[in-house]
Amino acid sequence: MLALLIQTLNITAPVFAMLFMGVLLKRIHLIDDNFNRVASQLVFNVCMPALLFLGIYHADLAAAVKPGVLLYFIVATLAGFGIAWGMAIWRSPMADRGIYTQGAFRGNNGVIGLALAASLYGDYGISLGAVLAGLVILMYNSLSAVVLAVYSPDLKSDPWSICKSIFSNPLIISVLVAAPMAYGQVPLPNWLLTSGDYLAQMTLPLALICIGGTLSPA
């Protein structure tokens, strides 16, 4: 039992240490809300796309793609989305239904999930996690774009506008570009892979610090 506890702490402690680092830095005023906003944009527009791209690009897709796991995730996500939307129709006013639904069915499988996979399995965990994360991001963003467009007066809800919103997302672009390159084993220059790896290594620590910064009390 003690060995299991120590193993669990070794896996989860680095993740929560970064979260609490964000809380501490916010409390002592070394970071602020503006830092969290700018750093979050950097993470989700630059660093995480690089992480997902390289994770999928370097993955052994024959071993990483588990049809049963992917099918389970698809069914579970669609079911959760349907239940959340139904609850929104039942319980929320019209203007809040899109926000309620997209907030209720999404999990934090991107940052926290990848961080735990990296802590447990290292680079191998990043590669395997990136494959599922690609599907996670594609489904979460696609379903969120649909439900938000339906209820938002400022967003167009026609299929073209929804598709444009989905496929202009940097995370989705990185997944869609990486998958065929990984299958085709398209070679990339070492300098480009190394530069991308610098960006990818920033992703999880910076994202976790930003999450901790947003959890910090005013």
N, C-alpha and C positions, 0 to 999 in steps of 0.2 A: 504493500500500500504506500509506504514512504517513497519507494522508488518511482511509483506512478505519479505521486504528487510532485516530486522533484522534476520528473520529465515534463509534466504539464506546465509547471512554473517556467521551465527553460524555454518552452514554446511560446507561452502567452506573455511572460514578463517583458520581453523586449518590445512587444506591440504596445502594451499598456504603459510602459516606461515612456515611449514617445508621446502617447496621449497626455500623460501627466506632465511631461515636459512642456507641452503646449499650454496647459493650464498654468504652470508655474511662470512661464515666460510672459503670459498675459497678465498675471497678477503683479509681476515686478516691472511691467510696462516696457519690456524689451520688444514685444510685438503688440500690435493693436488690430482693430477691425479692418483697417485699410490693408495692413500686411496680409491678413487672412484672405481678404478678397482678391488681392493681386496674386498671392501665392497659389490660391485655389485655381485661378484662371491659368496660371503657368502649369500646374499639375495636370489639369484636365484637357488643356489644349496642346501641350507640348510633351511633358514628361510621361504621362500615362500612355498616350499613343505610342511613344517610343518603347515603353515597357511592354505593351501588348504586342506590338509589331515584332520585337526581338524575341519575346517569349514564344510566339507562334512560329516565327521563322526558324528558331533553333529547335523546336519541339520535334520529337519523333511522332508524327501524326498517326502512324499506324498503331502505336501504343497509347497515344494520348486521347484519341477520339474513341470514346466509349458510347456506342449507340444507345445502350440501355440507360446510362446516366443522363445523356442528353435528352432522350425522350421523356424520362421522368421529370427533368427540370422544365421542359416545355409544357407538359401536362399540368404540373403543379403551378407554374406561373400563370397559365391561362385560367386555371380554376381560381387562383387567388385574385386575379384581375377581375374575373366575372363576379366573384363574391363581393369584392370591394366596390365595384361599380353598382351592384345591386343595393348594397348598404347605403351608398351615396344617394341613390335615387330615393330610397326609403327615408333616410334620416337628414339629408342636407338640402339647403336651398339651392336653387338652380345654379347660381353664380359660383357656389363653392364645390360643386360636384366633381369637376375636373381636378381641382387641387386635392380634394379629399381622396379621390381614387388613386391618383399617381403617388400620393404620399403613403397610402395604406398598403399597396401591393408590392412596392419595391423593398428589397432588402439591401443591406450594405455588403453585398458579396464582392464588390470591386476592391475597395481599399482594404477593409478588415480581412476579407477572405484571402486576398493575395498576400497580405502581410503574414497571416498565420501559415499559409502554404509555404512561404519563403522561410519562415522561422522553423518549420518542421522539416522541410525537404531541401532547402537551399535553392540553387538554380534549377534543379529538377522540378521542384514545386512550382517555381515561377512558370516554367514551360508548360507543365500540365494545367496549372491554374489559369494561364492565359488563354488556353483553348476554350475552357468553360466560360471564362470571363468574356470572351468574344461573343458567345451566344447570349450571356447575361446582358451585356450592354446593348446588343442588337434588339433583344426582346423588350427590355425595360424602356429604352428610348423610343422604340417604335410604338409600343402600347401607350406610353405617356403622351407622345405627340398626338396620337389619335384622340384620346379622351380630353386632353387640354384644348385641342382644336374644336372639338364638338361644343364645348361649353364657353370658350373664350370669345368675346366679341371682337377682340383684336387679332385673332389668329384665323387664317383661312382654313376651312375644313374640307376643301376639295382634295381628291387623291393626289394631284400633282403637287400641291402646296405641302401636304403631309410628307410625301416622298422626298421632296426637296429639303424639308426640315430634317428628316431622318438621315439622309445620305450626305448632308453637309456637316454632320457631327464628326469632329476629328477622331474620336475613339472608334466610331464605326468605320470610317475611312481606313484607319490603320489595320483593323481586323480584315476588311475586305481585300486590302492590298496584300497583307501578309499571307493569307491562306493559299492563294494560287502560287505565290512565290515559294512557299514552303513545299507544296506538293510538287512543283516543277523543279525544286532544288536550284533556283536561280542564284548564281553567285553574286555577291556584293563585295566591293573593295573593303579591305581590312580597316582602312582609316574611317570609312563611313560606319562600319559596325562598332568600332571603338568609340567614335563620337556619340553614336546613338546609345551606347552602353553608359556613357557618362550621364546622359539625360535620364536614362531609365533608373539608374541607381539613386537619383534624387527623389523619385516618385513617392515611395512608401514613407520614408522619414518625414518629408515635407508635408505630405497629405495627412499623416497622423498628427503632426504638430498643429496643423490648421484645424483639424477636428477638435483637438484638445483646446485650442484657442477659442473656438466658438462655444465650447462647454464651460469656459471659465466664467464665473459670476462677475458682474460689473463692479 
